[in-house]
């Protein structure tokens, strides 16, 4: 299984790394390593962590007050936020692709991609039969 970031999650991750690096040399790297270890845990055991919203899970980052918010998609883990746990807990809900409407849109998009792939396979089989 693989993972991908929501654009805003990637931005906040970079900002947090820069913040910690500014606090102490090497601390940003330590933070990044802990976040990536957390992401690897979500990839290895995606259903292990609790749902905090409709189909959105949270895995806590060791040593730092952050959580990785993610959804489980057919293509892998989709990271919605690298969330500081002492800030507004609902800020990420405004991001596209989250919540029930976002989940329905993702499902619709996934079904369309699968339908396109099946159509392509059918065309390839028909071409071989001709």
C-alpha positions in Angstrom: 0.0 0.0 0.0 1.2 3.5 -0.7 0.3 7.0 0.6 -0.3 10.4 -0.8 -0.8 13.9 0.7 -3.6 16.4 0.4 -1.7 19.6 -0.9 -2.5 21.5 2.3 -1.4 18.6 4.5 2.0 18.6 2.7 2.3 22.3 3.2 1.5 22.1 6.9 4.0 19.3 7.3 6.7 21.4 5.7 5.9 24.3 7.9 6.0 22.2 11.0 9.4 20.8 10.0 10.7 24.3 9.4 9.3 25.5 12.8 11.0 22.7 14.7 14.3 23.1 12.8 14.2 26.8 13.8 13.8 25.8 17.4 16.8 23.6 17.5 19.1 22.3 14.7 18.2 18.7 13.9 14.8 18.9 15.6 13.0 19.4 12.3 14.6 16.2 10.9 13.6 14.3 14.1 10.0 15.5 13.6 10.0 14.5 10.0 11.3 11.0 10.9 8.6 10.6 13.5 5.9 11.7 11.1 7.1 9.4 8.4 7.3 6.5 10.9 3.7 7.3 11.8 2.7 7.3 8.2 4.4 4.0 7.7 2.3 2.6 10.6 -0.9 3.8 8.9 0.2 2.1 5.6 1.1 -1.1 7.4 -2.0 -1.2 9.7 -4.6 1.2 8.2 -7.6 0.1 10.2 -5.8 0.0 13.6 -6.3 3.6 14.5 -9.7 5.0 15.5 -12.0 6.9 13.2 -12.4 10.5 14.5 -14.9 11.4 11.7 -16.7 9.6 8.9 -14.0 7.3 7.4 -11.2 9.6 8.7 -8.6 8.0 11.0 -6.0 9.5 13.3 -2.7 8.1 14.3 -0.6 10.0 16.9 3.0 11.0 16.3 5.4 9.9 19.0 7.3 12.6 20.9 5.5 15.5 19.2 1.9 16.9 19.7 0.7 15.9 16.2 -1.6 13.4 14.6 -1.7 12.1 11.1 -5.3 12.3 9.8 -6.0 9.9 6.9 -8.5 8.0 4.9 -8.2 4.6 3.4 -8.6 4.7 -0.3 -8.3 1.9 -2.9 -5.0 3.3 -4.1 -3.6 3.6 -0.6 -3.6 6.0 2.4 -4.7 9.6 1.7 -3.3 12.0 4.3 -5.6 14.9 4.9 -3.7 16.7 7.7 -0.6 16.6 9.8 -2.5 18.1 12.7 -1.2 19.9 15.8 -3.2 18.5 18.6 -3.4 21.7 20.6 -5.1 23.7 17.9 -8.5 23.9 16.4 -9.4 20.2 15.9 -11.9 20.8 13.1 -9.8 23.0 10.8 -9.1 20.2 8.3 -12.8 19.5 7.7 -13.0 22.4 5.2 -10.5 20.6 2.9 -11.9 19.2 -0.3 -12.3 15.4 -0.3 -13.2 15.2 3.4 -16.5 14.4 5.1 -19.4 12.4 3.7 -19.8 14.6 0.6 -16.1 14.3 0.0 -16.2 10.6 0.5 -19.0 10.2 -2.0 -17.1 12.3 -4.5 -14.0 10.2 -4.0 -16.1 7.0 -4.4 -17.6 8.4 -7.6 -14.2 9.4 -9.0 -12.8 5.9 -8.1 -15.7 4.2 -9.8 -15.2 6.3 -12.9 -11.4 5.4 -13.0 -12.3 1.7 -12.6 -14.9 1.9 -15.3 -12.4 3.7 -17.6 -9.8 0.9 -16.9 -12.4 -1.8 -17.6 -13.4 -0.1 -20.9 -9.7 0.1 -21.9 -9.2 -3.6 -21.1 -12.4 -4.5 -23.1 -11.1 -2.5 -26.1 -7.7 -4.3 -25.9 -9.4 -7.7 -25.8 -11.6 -6.8 -28.8 -8.6 -5.6 -30.7 -6.9 -8.9 -30.1 -9.9 -10.8 -31.4 -10.1 -8.8 -34.6 
